[in-house]
């Protein structure tokens, strides 16, 4: 089955919002074995909407539209599809009652123009909206499938997962299963070279590399009659690749959305290892990423933003003579920040960052992008010197990522030593 996603909304074309719906749907369709060859984005214009729908249906078996289901005059997604197939629109009393009840629950008045949201093409399967007012629908006509979903991500994702995914699974006659190998500390070209025999192989298992900021991801995928059979093909390949890449692999997950901070947070919490942070150039970004993980409060001891030299002395015990001799951005200062913070906070692991994120402040001796990241644990102190390029945001992001990976490695070393 070939699928296509048509995102409807002038605000998408104007760059006012990012089309995360298409990304979500492409991932879900891939797991069903549905190939997505095209994405379209079209504004709230009836003529162009019809052209986009006609083009999608001319080359795809399944078309999923997002947006255009609301109560206003420019919300015309359902009407365009009904007109294309020559089907009349019909009012659904149950949908209208659900819309009215939603307004009542939220303490608002349901105006009559909302009745538009309860109109559907004859024969459509109605998809109730558990998170908002606009129901979706699914229409099978002339050998084609059209699924119409609301644009707001929370509504769209809930509706697709609870009401559409299972229906499509019953139509595809197979299953695709994937595992994602998350890699840090190794560039895309090196990963591609080491894994060339799997990436270039033809057969039942495909391996595809994806580059992200500071990281590489390999998707290992196979298709079979069931998920269990597909995974039986995938897992030996994953094991072989991990053996080649070694400690650069920080996770193997069923989702491509897993982050470094999730892996580090889970590792710290599950093993009861406490952590503290002292940050200069990253300005609290390392701590913020750790706090993304639910339950981190049980192990996060302290988090300091120590831009000023006085703060480095007060919270981390950095010696004033070290700062005078080597400066705030130095291996020596980073080392003392991590060592001192671990001692002062009593944490198992302490991490510190100091550097020049730019765009100004650099010198020939210490250019913009020079960052030192230090990590202290019972096994000792390690310091990494980074020379990073790009924007201030990129330098901070890459520095925080290195700090998280150093925490991860320290946690594994602490566990191995006990």
C-alpha positions as CSV (number, residue, x, y, z in Angstrom):
1,X,0.0,0.0,0.0
2,X,1.3,3.5,-0.9
3,X,0.3,6.3,1.4
4,X,0.4,10.1,1.0
5,X,-0.1,12.9,3.6
6,X,-1.8,16.1,2.7
7,X,-1.4,18.8,5.3
8,X,-4.0,21.6,5.0
9,X,-3.6,25.1,6.4
10,X,-2.3,28.4,5.2
11,X,-0.5,28.8,8.5
12,X,1.8,25.9,7.5
13,X,2.8,27.6,4.2
14,X,3.5,30.9,6.0
15,X,5.8,29.1,8.5
16,X,3.7,30.1,11.5
17,X,3.6,26.5,12.7
18,X,5.8,23.4,12.0
19,X,4.2,20.4,10.3
20,X,4.9,17.8,13.0
21,X,1.7,15.9,12.0
22,X,3.3,14.6,8.8
23,X,6.4,13.4,10.7
24,X,4.2,11.5,13.2
25,X,2.1,10.0,10.5
26,X,5.0,8.9,8.4
27,X,6.5,7.0,11.3
28,X,3.3,5.3,12.1
29,X,2.6,4.3,8.5
30,X,6.1,2.9,8.1
31,X,5.4,0.6,11.1
32,X,2.4,-0.7,9.2
33,X,4.4,-1.4,6.1
34,X,2.8,1.5,4.2
35,X,5.2,3.3,1.9
36,X,5.0,7.1,2.0
37,X,6.4,8.5,-1.2
38,X,4.9,12.0,-1.0
39,X,4.0,14.8,1.4
40,X,1.9,17.8,0.3
41,X,1.1,21.0,2.0
42,X,-1.7,23.2,0.7
43,X,-3.4,26.4,1.9
44,X,-7.1,26.9,2.7
45,X,-8.1,27.4,-0.9
46,X,-10.8,25.2,-2.4
47,X,-9.3,25.0,-5.8
48,X,-5.8,24.1,-4.7
49,X,-7.2,21.7,-2.1
50,X,-9.0,19.8,-4.8
51,X,-5.9,19.8,-7.0
52,X,-3.8,18.4,-4.2
53,X,-6.4,15.7,-3.4
54,X,-6.7,14.7,-7.0
55,X,-2.9,14.4,-7.4
56,X,-2.6,12.4,-4.2
57,X,-5.4,10.0,-5.2
58,X,-3.9,9.5,-8.7
59,X,-0.7,8.0,-7.3
60,X,-1.5,6.7,-3.8
61,X,-3.8,4.1,-2.3
62,X,-4.2,5.9,1.0
63,X,-4.4,9.6,1.5
64,X,-4.4,11.1,5.0
65,X,-5.4,14.8,5.3
66,X,-4.7,16.9,8.5
67,X,-6.5,20.1,9.2
68,X,-9.5,21.8,7.8
69,X,-12.1,20.1,9.9
70,X,-13.1,23.1,12.1
71,X,-16.3,25.3,12.1
72,X,-15.1,28.2,10.0
73,X,-15.8,28.9,6.3
74,X,-12.3,28.1,5.2
75,X,-12.4,24.6,6.9
76,X,-13.4,22.6,3.8
77,X,-11.5,19.3,4.0
78,X,-14.6,17.1,4.3
79,X,-16.5,19.0,1.7
80,X,-13.7,18.8,-0.9
81,X,-13.4,15.0,-0.5
82,X,-17.2,14.5,-0.7
83,X,-17.4,16.6,-3.8
84,X,-14.5,14.8,-5.4
85,X,-16.2,11.5,-5.0
86,X,-19.7,12.9,-5.8
87,X,-21.1,12.1,-2.4
88,X,-23.6,14.2,-0.5
89,X,-22.9,15.6,3.0
90,X,-25.0,14.3,5.8
91,X,-25.6,15.5,9.4
92,X,-24.6,13.1,12.2
93,X,-26.6,13.7,15.4
94,X,-24.3,11.7,17.6
95,X,-21.3,13.9,16.6
96,X,-23.3,17.1,17.2
97,X,-24.3,15.9,20.7
98,X,-20.6,15.1,21.5
99,X,-19.6,18.6,20.3
100,X,-22.3,20.2,22.4
101,X,-21.2,18.2,25.4
102,X,-17.6,19.2,24.9
103,X,-18.5,22.9,25.0
104,X,-20.6,22.3,28.1
105,X,-17.7,20.6,29.9
106,X,-15.4,23.4,29.2
107,X,-17.9,26.1,30.3
108,X,-18.4,27.6,26.8
109,X,-21.4,28.2,24.6
110,X,-21.7,25.9,21.5
111,X,-22.6,28.2,18.6
112,X,-24.5,27.0,15.6
113,X,-21.6,27.2,13.2
114,X,-20.2,24.2,15.0
115,X,-22.8,22.1,13.3
116,X,-20.5,22.1,10.3
117,X,-18.2,19.8,12.2
118,X,-21.0,17.2,12.4
119,X,-21.4,17.0,8.6
120,X,-19.8,14.0,6.8
121,X,-19.7,12.5,3.3
122,X,-22.3,9.7,3.0
123,X,-20.8,6.3,4.0
124,X,-17.8,7.7,6.0
125,X,-16.7,6.0,9.2
126,X,-16.9,8.8,11.8
127,X,-13.9,9.1,14.2
128,X,-14.9,10.8,17.4
129,X,-12.5,13.3,18.9
130,X,-11.6,12.6,22.5
131,X,-9.5,15.8,22.8
132,X,-11.4,18.5,20.9
133,X,-14.5,19.3,19.0
134,X,-13.7,18.3,15.4
135,X,-14.4,14.6,14.6
136,X,-12.4,12.9,11.9
137,X,-13.6,10.4,9.3
138,X,-12.4,7.6,7.1
139,X,-13.8,7.0,3.7
140,X,-13.3,3.9,1.4
141,X,-14.4,4.7,-2.1
142,X,-13.4,3.4,-5.5
143,X,-10.5,1.3,-4.2
144,X,-9.0,4.3,-2.4
145,X,-8.9,5.2,1.3
146,X,-9.1,8.7,2.6
147,X,-8.6,9.4,6.3
148,X,-9.3,13.0,7.5
149,X,-7.8,14.0,10.8
150,X,-7.8,17.3,12.8
151,X,-4.7,19.5,12.6
152,X,-3.8,20.0,16.3
153,X,-1.2,17.4,17.1
154,X,-2.7,16.1,20.4
155,X,-6.1,15.5,18.7
156,X,-4.6,14.0,15.6
157,X,-2.2,11.6,17.4
158,X,-4.8,10.3,19.8
159,X,-7.4,9.8,17.0
160,X,-4.9,8.0,14.7
161,X,-3.5,5.7,17.3
162,X,-6.8,4.8,18.9
163,X,-9.1,4.6,15.8
164,X,-7.1,4.5,12.6
165,X,-4.0,2.5,13.2
166,X,-5.8,-0.8,14.0
167,X,-8.1,-0.4,10.9
168,X,-5.2,0.2,8.6
169,X,-3.3,-2.8,10.2
170,X,-6.1,-5.0,9.1
171,X,-5.8,-3.9,5.5
172,X,-2.0,-4.1,5.0
173,X,-1.5,-7.9,5.2
174,X,1.9,-7.7,7.0
175,X,3.9,-5.9,9.5
176,X,7.1,-3.9,9.6
177,X,9.3,-3.9,12.8
178,X,12.2,-1.6,13.4
179,X,14.9,-1.0,16.0
180,X,16.8,2.2,16.2
181,X,20.5,2.2,17.2
182,X,21.4,5.5,18.8
183,X,25.1,6.4,18.4
184,X,27.1,9.2,20.0
185,X,30.8,10.1,19.6
186,X,31.1,8.7,16.0
187,X,30.4,10.7,12.8
188,X,28.0,9.7,10.1
189,X,30.7,8.9,7.6
190,X,32.5,6.6,10.0
191,X,29.3,4.8,11.0
192,X,28.5,4.4,7.3
193,X,31.9,2.9,6.6
194,X,31.9,0.5,9.5
195,X,28.3,-0.6,8.7
196,X,28.6,-0.6,4.9
197,X,27.9,-4.3,4.5
198,X,24.6,-4.0,6.3
199,X,23.6,-0.6,4.7
200,X,24.3,-1.8,1.2
201,X,22.9,-5.3,1.6
202,X,19.9,-6.3,-0.4
203,X,17.4,-8.7,1.2
204,X,14.9,-8.9,4.1
205,X,16.6,-6.5,6.5
206,X,17.3,-2.8,5.6
207,X,19.7,-0.6,7.5
208,X,19.4,3.2,7.0
209,X,21.5,5.9,8.7
210,X,20.1,9.3,9.8
211,X,22.2,12.2,11.0
212,X,21.0,14.4,13.9
213,X,22.7,17.2,15.8
214,X,25.8,15.6,17.3
215,X,24.4,12.1,16.9
216,X,23.8,9.3,14.3
217,X,20.9,6.9,14.2
218,X,20.6,3.6,12.4
219,X,17.2,2.2,11.6
220,X,17.1,-1.5,11.2
221,X,13.9,-2.7,9.6
222,X,12.3,-6.0,8.4
223,X,8.9,-7.0,7.1
224,X,7.1,-10.2,7.9
225,X,3.7,-11.6,8.6
226,X,3.9,-10.6,12.2
227,X,5.9,-8.3,14.4
228,X,7.5,-11.2,16.2
229,X,8.7,-12.7,12.9
230,X,10.0,-9.3,11.7
231,X,11.9,-8.7,15.0
232,X,13.4,-12.2,14.7
233,X,15.1,-10.9,11.5
234,X,16.0,-7.5,12.9
235,X,17.6,-8.5,16.2
236,X,20.6,-10.5,14.9
237,X,21.6,-7.6,12.7
238,X,21.2,-5.1,15.5
239,X,23.5,-7.3,17.7
240,X,26.2,-7.6,15.0
241,X,26.1,-3.8,14.4
242,X,26.4,-3.0,18.1
243,X,29.4,-5.4,18.3
244,X,31.1,-3.3,15.6
245,X,30.2,0.1,17.0
246,X,30.9,-0.8,20.6
247,X,30.5,1.9,23.4
248,X,29.5,4.5,20.9
249,X,26.0,2.9,20.9
250,X,24.1,4.4,23.8
251,X,20.8,2.8,23.2
252,X,18.8,0.4,21.1
253,X,15.1,1.4,21.1
254,X,11.8,0.6,19.4
255,X,11.2,4.4,18.8
256,X,13.2,6.9,16.9
257,X,12.2,9.6,19.3
258,X,14.2,8.3,22.3
259,X,16.7,11.0,23.5
260,X,20.0,10.9,25.3
261,X,18.5,12.5,28.3
262,X,15.9,9.8,28.6
263,X,18.6,7.1,28.5
264,X,20.7,8.9,31.1
265,X,17.8,9.7,33.3
266,X,16.6,6.1,33.3
267,X,20.1,4.9,34.0
268,X,20.6,7.2,37.0
269,X,17.2,6.6,38.5
270,X,17.2,2.8,38.0
271,X,20.7,2.5,39.6
272,X,20.1,5.1,42.3
273,X,23.1,7.2,41.3
274,X,23.0,10.9,42.3
275,X,24.2,13.7,40.1
276,X,24.9,17.4,40.3
277,X,25.7,20.0,37.6
278,X,27.7,23.2,37.4
279,X,27.3,25.0,34.1
280,X,28.8,28.1,32.6
281,X,28.4,28.3,28.8
282,X,25.5,25.9,28.7
283,X,23.6,28.0,31.2
284,X,21.5,25.3,32.8
285,X,20.8,23.3,29.6
286,X,22.3,20.1,31.0
287,X,20.1,20.3,34.1
288,X,17.1,21.2,32.0
289,X,17.6,18.1,29.8
290,X,17.9,15.9,32.9
291,X,14.7,17.4,34.4
292,X,12.9,16.3,31.2
293,X,13.0,12.7,32.6
294,X,10.2,12.0,35.1
295,X,11.5,10.9,38.5
296,X,14.9,12.6,38.1
297,X,14.1,14.5,41.4
298,X,15.1,11.3,43.3
299,X,18.7,11.6,42.0
300,X,19.4,15.2,41.0
301,X,21.1,16.8,44.0
302,X,22.0,20.3,42.8
303,X,22.2,22.3,39.6
304,X,24.2,25.6,39.5
305,X,24.7,28.1,36.7
306,X,28.2,29.4,37.5
307,X,28.9,32.1,35.0
308,X,30.7,34.3,37.4
309,X,34.1,33.3,38.7
310,X,32.8,34.0,42.2
311,X,30.1,31.4,41.7
312,X,32.7,28.8,40.5
313,X,34.6,29.5,43.8
314,X,31.5,29.5,46.0
315,X,29.6,26.5,44.7
316,X,32.4,24.4,43.2
317,X,35.4,25.2,45.3
318,X,37.5,26.3,42.3
319,X,40.7,27.9,43.7
320,X,41.1,31.6,42.9
321,X,44.7,31.0,41.9
322,X,43.5,28.5,39.2
323,X,41.3,31.1,37.7
324,X,44.0,33.7,37.7
325,X,46.6,31.3,36.2
326,X,44.5,29.6,33.6
327,X,41.2,31.5,33.2
328,X,37.6,30.4,33.5
329,X,37.7,28.6,30.2
330,X,40.4,26.0,30.8
331,X,40.9,22.3,31.5
332,X,42.1,23.1,35.0
333,X,39.0,25.1,35.9
334,X,36.6,22.5,34.5
335,X,38.4,19.8,36.4
336,X,38.2,21.7,39.7
337,X,34.5,22.6,39.1
338,X,33.6,18.9,38.7
339,X,35.7,17.7,41.6
340,X,34.6,20.5,44.0
341,X,30.9,20.2,43.1
342,X,31.0,16.4,43.7
343,X,32.6,17.0,47.1
344,X,30.3,19.9,48.1
345,X,27.1,18.3,47.0
346,X,27.8,14.7,48.0
347,X,26.7,13.4,44.6
348,X,27.9,10.2,43.0
349,X,28.6,12.0,39.7
350,X,29.2,15.7,39.1
351,X,29.5,17.3,35.6
352,X,30.7,20.8,34.8
353,X,30.9,22.9,31.6
354,X,32.8,26.0,30.8
355,X,33.5,27.6,27.4
356,X,32.8,30.3,24.9
357,X,29.5,29.9,23.2
358,X,29.7,33.2,21.2
359,X,29.1,34.9,19.0
360,X,31.5,37.2,20.8
361,X,34.1,36.8,23.5
362,X,36.6,34.7,21.6
363,X,40.3,35.3,21.3
364,X,43.0,33.7,19.1
365,X,44.1,31.6,22.1
366,X,40.5,30.8,23.1
367,X,38.2,31.0,20.1
368,X,34.4,30.9,20.1
369,X,33.4,27.2,20.3
370,X,36.1,26.2,22.8
371,X,34.4,24.3,25.6
372,X,35.7,22.1,28.4
373,X,33.4,19.5,29.9
374,X,34.4,17.7,33.0
375,X,32.9,14.7,34.9
376,X,33.8,13.5,38.3
377,X,32.9,10.2,40.0
378,X,34.4,7.6,42.3
379,X,36.5,6.4,39.4
380,X,38.2,9.7,38.9
381,X,37.8,12.9,36.8
382,X,37.8,13.1,33.0
383,X,37.9,16.3,31.0
384,X,37.0,16.7,27.4
385,X,38.2,19.6,25.2
386,X,35.8,20.5,22.4
387,X,36.2,22.8,19.5
388,X,32.7,23.4,18.1
389,X,31.4,25.5,15.3
390,X,28.1,27.0,14.4
391,X,25.6,29.2,16.3
392,X,25.5,29.9,20.0
393,X,22.5,27.5,20.3
394,X,24.4,24.7,18.5
395,X,27.5,25.1,20.6
396,X,25.4,24.9,23.8
397,X,23.5,21.9,22.5
398,X,26.6,20.0,21.5
399,X,28.2,20.8,24.8
400,X,25.2,19.6,26.8
401,X,25.1,16.4,24.8
402,X,28.7,15.7,25.6
403,X,28.0,16.3,29.3
404,X,25.1,13.9,29.2
405,X,27.2,11.2,27.5
406,X,29.9,11.7,30.1
407,X,27.3,11.2,32.9
408,X,26.2,8.0,31.1
409,X,29.6,6.6,30.9
410,X,30.4,7.5,34.5
411,X,27.2,5.8,35.6
412,X,28.1,2.6,33.8
413,X,31.6,2.7,35.3
414,X,30.2,3.2,38.8
415,X,27.9,0.2,38.3
416,X,30.7,-2.0,36.9
417,X,32.9,-1.1,39.9
418,X,30.4,-2.2,42.5
